[in-house]
Amino acid sequence: NVIQKPLNYKRVDFLREQAFCVLRVKTDKWNRFIGAEENQKIILDFLDHIWSHRLLLFTGPGGTLVPAVLDSVKTSPPWKTKLLCVLKRNVKRISQQGFKHQLHLGEVPGYPMDHLPVVISEVLVCVLSSGLNHEDWPRVVCDDIHRHLEKLRSKVVTLKGHAEGRTLLPLPLSMTVFLFLCPLPPFFSSPTGWPLDSGLLYSMETLIVQWSGQIWNVLRKDSGKLLLSGDNPGPNIEIQFWTTQRENLEGIHLQIQSSKVQQIMKILRKVKSSYYYSFKSVYQQVYEALLEAEDIDVYLRPLRKLISSFEEKSFPQVDVLLPSLFHTLCLIWSNSQYYCTPERMVVLLQEFCNLIIEKAIGYLIPEELFKMELEEGLQRVQITISVLRTFKQLFHTYRQRVPEYYKRGQVIKQWDFPAALVFERSDHIMKRLLMIEVTLDFLNLEKIELGGSRGKILTEMVSCMSEEFHDRWRSLRESKYDPLDYTNEVRPAEIMGLFLISHRYLLIKPQ
């Protein structure tokens, strides 16, 4: 019986003990796992057949035990999950007796990027640097292996930093290891008479170039990149950017100040290497960028509470928060040493525009705007127009009041950037909303009756326009068009047609 057979196997019991020890699997989870015929087949294939050489065991959702043969693509272990690895040791099948000596057991931690640099440094380097392991190797081979190890470790350290959202500067494996792998290095004297290995100097200077590239990638980061690429981020992105930038620059600054990096800098300075002065300049720019990030991060923090209030309140209540918002922005502008530039403030104002627009879209439900009741749709459009107008009016009001936020004797910096940079998107949406407001209002055309000497003629003209208007209106209601998406030109003709019909009526109505 294939279902009961594995349960009595000593080999399977041994695997169970390892799963208990390494993965902390509970007895009920193991029993459920081994009771599945599919799992039994995978384990028996590994133990008794030559085509399966490796087995992985790991815990899935809810602590369930999951098997996977590495040669199979059916089941792949998830990232950040601890693995139990079982390998065959130069055998094709695992026998009933002595099976413990026929298996290699190992475990892979849940965060392998934290452990891989240690494995390279503490295991691979030690093995390859031992003279007993490469007595007959040419020196060229030793150098090549060392170079590949250095590149591998550097890439792993850098990748680990990316995974953690920070910049890690990889250091050389060890100067001692380097000299050991090159037992007779050519020494030369620096201009000051200090002897130095030429290969070691080249390695250090190459490392300086690599570090400089990594650091410049951080220094070149721009909080407005998403806006420039056409996305519409909210202000939380700006605040998070500067928090992350501060933490990243703090980490880089600490790494540069570490004893190992300072030792390398001391050597480069002593031999009067040109790379010393270039990296010293980079270090100075890191320090200045850190001061900037710390200043901006401190002054942007009060906005977190305001943003939370914006997100919590319903859209019709958002306008009561706008004075507080502009008051806070003026305080940031007048007090922050680094955020008082047009580029920074334009980005932040654009992102607040995006936040209000997203709230407006959620309130209007554009896809349903033409399908809801006339009074409700018109009311929502008018409230949205009112909020957007208030936001723009307050911008101009506080723009004039910026000097009031400076103390006597301070140099006053005005908001002298064009308002169009801030309100480009909201102006497009406002234009659409005004058009929609007119069209919604003219749904009442059929109720109009005109008196006077020309009343009958005008009433008939209005009736004709009303019929034409309703025909186009039905076309819009049946479509899935988003009327607020000003980048989509699929149905502007229908909206413009409604708009022109409405204005034709305005031209003929009696004064």
N, C-alpha and C positions, 0 to 999 in steps of 0.2 A: 504494500500500500504506500504510494508515494507521499501521501499526506502525513502518515505516522512515521515513516522511515527516518527522516531527519531528526525527529525528537529523541530518538534513542542513540544517535550518533555521538560518540565522544568528541569527534571533531567539531560538530555543531555546538556541543556544550562548551567547548573551548572558545569558540567565536562569541557565544552568549556572554561568557565571563569577561571577554575583552570589551564587548559593547557596554556591559554594566560598568566596567572600570573607566573606560575612556569617555563614553558618551553619556554616562549617568542615566542609562535607560532603565525604566522601571519594569518589574516582572510582567505586569499586565500588558505593557506595550510590546514586550518581546513575544509573549504568547500570541498576541494578535498578529504580530508580524510573521511568526513562524507558522501560524495556522493558514496563511494564504498560500495556495498552491503555486502561484507565480513566483513568490519569494523563495519557496523551497527549490524550485527549478533553477533559479539563478545561483543559489548556494551550491546545489549538487553539481551544476555545470562547472562551477569554479573548482570544486574539490575533485571531481572524477573525470573531467575531460580536458584534453590537451589544448583546446582552442581558447580557453579562458585562463589568463595568467594573473589577472588582478581583480580585486574586489574592493568596492567602497561601501561603507556603511555610514549613514548620517541621519540626523533627526530632522523630520519635516514639521509641518504645522501641527500644533497640539502635542508635540513630543513624540510623534509616531516615528518608528524606525523605518528607514527607506534604504533598500540596497541598490547598487548600481555597478555594473561592470564597466570599466573605463573604455573598453573597446566598443561599447554600445552607446548610441546616442539617444536611447529611450529616456533615460533618467540622468539628468545633469544636476550635480549638487549646487545649491544656491550659494551666492556670495555671503560671506560673514557667517558661515556655518562650519562648525568643527567636523572633521572627517576622520574616520578610522580606516586606514589603508591596510590591506592584507595582500601580500605578494608571495608568489611561489619562489622558492629558493633553489634554482637549478633543477627543478623536477617538473615533470609533465602532469603527474597526478599526485594527490596527497594520500598517502597510505593510512591504514587504520592504526598502525603502530609507529611511534616516532614522529608523528605529524607536527609536533611542536618545533622540531628542528628543521622542518621542511617549509616553514612559513616565516616571512619577514613581516613584522608588525610595526606600524608607525601611525602617527597622528598628525594631521594638518590643522593648525589653529584656525579659529573663525576669522581672524584678521591677518591673513598671510603677509600682507604688505608690511606689517609691523615686525615680522620675524625673518623675512627673506634677507634684508641687509645683514642681520646677525648671522644667519646661516652662511652667507657669502664670506663675511669677515672672519668668523670664528671656526668655520669648518673648511670651506673650499681653500681659503688662503693658507690655513695651517697645513692642509694636506699637500698643496702644491708647492709650498715653500720649504717643505722638508727635503733635505738633500738626499735622503734615502729613496725618495720617490722619483727623482729625476737625475740620478747619477750620470746616465749616459745621454742625457738630452743636450743638444747644442744650445749655446747661449741665446741664439736667435729665437728658438722655440720657447725658452723661458721668458724672454722679453715679450714675445707675442701673447703668451698665455696671461702674463701679468697685465698687459694692455687691455685684453678682452675682459679680464676680471674687473679692472678699473671701470671700463665702460659699462659693464653689466651692473655693477654696484651703483654707479652714478645714475643710471637710468631708473633703477629700482627706488633709490632714495628720492629722485625727482618725482617719479610716479606716485610714491607714497604721499608726498607733499600735495600733489594735485588732488588725490583722493580725499585728503583732509582739508582742502581749501586753503593751503598755505604754501609758502615757498621754502623749500629745504635746499641748502647749499651743500652738495656732496663734498666731503673731504677725502684726501688720499687715504688709501688703506693703511699704510704705515711707511714712514721713511725707513724704518728698520728693515721691513720686508723688502722694500725696493733695493736697499744696499745688499741684502742677503742674496736676492736673485741675480744681482750683478756683482760677483765677488771681487772683480778687479776693475772698478770704474775709473775712467780717465778723470783725473783731478786737474783743475786749472785754478789760477789765482785771479781773484777779482781785482779791479783797479786799486782797491785798498790793501791788496795783499792777502785777502782772506780766502783760503782754499774752499772750493765748492765743486760738487759733482755736476757736470754739464747736463746729464740726463735728468737729475733732480730739479735743476733750475728750469729746464724746458717743461717738465711736468707741472711745476708750480705756476709758470706763466700761462700754460694752457688752461689750468684750473681758474686762474684769474679771468681769462677771457670768457670761460663758461659761466662763472658767477656773474660777471658784468652783464652778460646777455639775459640771464634769469632776472636780475634785479631791474634791468631796463624794461623788461616786459611788465613788471609790477608798476614801475614809475610812469609808464605810458598809459596805464589804464584810465579810462574816462567814464565818469558816471553817466554821461549823456549818450553813450554809444548805442543803447537800445533805441533812443529817440531818433538818432541819425539813421538807424537801419530800418526805420518805418514802423517799429512797434509802439505801443501806447502804454508804457509802464506807469504805475502809480507812485506816490511819494515814498511808500515803504521801500521801494527799490533803491531810492537815493539814500535813505537812512541806513539801510543794510549795507550798501556799497561802502560807505565811509566807515562803518563799524568793522567790516571785513578788512578794508584797506589798512585801518589802524592796527588791527591785530597782526596782519601780515607783515607790515613794516616794523612793528615791534619785534617780531620773530627774526626778521632779517638783521635788524640792528643788534640784537643779542648774539646772533651767530657771528657777525663780523667782530664783535668785541670778545669772542671766546679766545682762550689762550692759544689754541691751535692755529686759528686764523691770524692772530697777532704774531705768532712765531713765524708764519710764512711771510707776513708783511715786513717783519724785522729783517729776514734774510734778503728779501727783494730790495729793501732800502739800503742794506749794507753793500750789496753788489751794484747799487745804483741802476737797478732795472727800470726801464721806462714804464713798465706795467705797475710799478709801485705808485707812481704819481697819478696814473689814470684811475687806478682803483681807489686811491685816496679821494679823488674827485667824486667818484661814484658814492663812496661812503658819506661824503658831505651832503650829497643830494638826497641820500636815504634819510639822513638826519633832518634835513629841511622838510622833506615830504612827510616824515613822521610828525613833526610839529604841526604841519598843516592838517593832517588827518586827525590828530588829537583835538585840535581846536574845533574843526568842523563837527566831529562826532559829539563833542560836548554841547555845542549850540543847537544841533539838530534834535537832540533827545527830547526836548519839550514837545516836539511835534508828534511824538508817538501817541500821547494821550489824545491830542486833537484828532489824529487819524482814526483812532479807535472810536471816538465819538461820531465822526463822519460815517463810519461803517455801521454803527449800531442804530443811528437815527434813521427814520423813514425819510424818503427824499423831500417831501414838502416841508420838513423841519430842518433841512440842511442850512437854509439861509440864515438861521439865527447863530450859526457857528462861524459864519464868514467874517464878521468883524474881529473875532478873537484870532482867527487865522491870520489876517493881514496885520494885526497888532503884533503877533508873534514873529511874523516874517520881517517886519520893520525892526524889531529888537535884534533879531539875528543879523540883519544887514548892518546895523549901527554898532554892534558889539563884537562880532566875529572879525578877527584879523584877516582871515583867508576866504570867507564866504561873501564878502562885499564886492563881488565882481559881477558884471552883467551876465557872463556865461553861466555862472553857478545859479543865480536867481532865476534866470529864464528857464533853466532845466527844472528847477523845483516848482515854479509856477505852472509850467506845462504839465507836470506830473499831477499837480492838484486839479488842473483842468480835466485831465484824464480820469481822475477819481470821481469828480462830479459828473462827468459824462457817463461813466459806467453806472453810477447810481441812477442817472436819468434814464438810461436804456433799460435798466431793470425795472424802473417804475412805469415806463411807457409801454413796454413789451411791443417793440415795433412791428413784429410779425402779426400781432393781433390788433394793431391800432385801428385799422380800417374795418375790423370785424366787430368791435365792441360797440356798445350803445353810443349814440351820437353825443349826448350830454357828457357821459363819462370820458369819452375820448377827447372831446374839446377841453374839458376841465384839466385833464392830465397834460395836454399840450400847453395850455396857458400857464400852469404851475411851473412846468419845466422852463418855459421862456422867461418867466419871472425870476427863477433862481439863477439862470445863466446871465440875465441882465444885471441882477444884483451883484454877482461875482465880478463882472466887468466894471460896473460903476464903482464898487468898493476899491478895485485896483486903482482906478484913476484918482479916487479920493485920497487913499493912503499914499499914492505916489506923490501928491502935493504936500503931504504931511511928513514925509521922511525927515526933513530938517529938524522937526520937533523932537526926534528921538536921539539927537546928538547933544552932548554936553557942551557948555560954552568953551570955546577954544579948540574944539575938535574940528578936523577937516571934514566937511560935509560931502558925501558922495550921493548923488541923485540917482534915481532909477531912470537913467537916460537911454535905456534901450527901447526900441520900437514895440508898441503894444501888439502889433501884428505877429511878432515872434511868439508871443504867449498864447494868443487867442485864434490862431489860424484854424485849428480843428474845431473849436467851439463856434467860431463864426460860420463855418460851413454848415454845421449842424443847426445853428440858429436860423440860417437862411432857409433850410429845409422845414424847420418847425413853423416859421412864419407862413410859409407856403401852405403847409398842412392846416394851420389854423384857419386861413382864409377859406380853403376848400371845405373844411368841416363846417364852417359857419354857413356856407352857401348851400348846404344840404337842406336848408329851410326855404329855398327858393319857391318850392311848390305851395307854400303857405301864403305867399305874397299876393295881394290884390291891390291894384292901383285905381284911384278915382280921378275925377277931373275930366276935362274935355278929351285928353289923350289916354285916359285910363284903360279903355278896352284894348287899344292897340298895344300899349306897353305891357299890359297883363299877358297878352298872347305872346309877345316877344319873350317875356320872362318864362312863360310856360314852355316854349320851345327850348330855351336855354336850359331849363330845369331837366327836360327829358334828355338832352345831349349830355348834361352834367351827370345824370344818374347812370347813363349807359357806360360812361367812362369809369364811374365810381364802382359799378358792379365788376368791371374788368380788374380793377385794383384789388377789390375784396377777395376775388377768387384766386389771385396770384399769391406767391410766397415771397414777394418782394419786400426787402427791408428799406423803408423810406428814409431812415437815418443814415444809411450807408452811402455817403456822398461819393465814395470811390467807385461805386457800382453804377454804371450807366445803362443798365438793362432796361429800366422803365422810366427814365426821366421824362419821356414824351408824354406819358399818361398824366403825370403830375403837372407838367407844364401846361398840358391841354386843359386840365381842371382849373389851373391858375388863370389862364387866359380867358376862359369862359367866365370865370368870376369877375375878372377885371372888365370884360366887355359889358357886363351888367352894370358895373360901377360907372362906366362911361355914359350909359344911356339913362340912368335913373334920374328922375327929375330933381332939380335943386330946390 
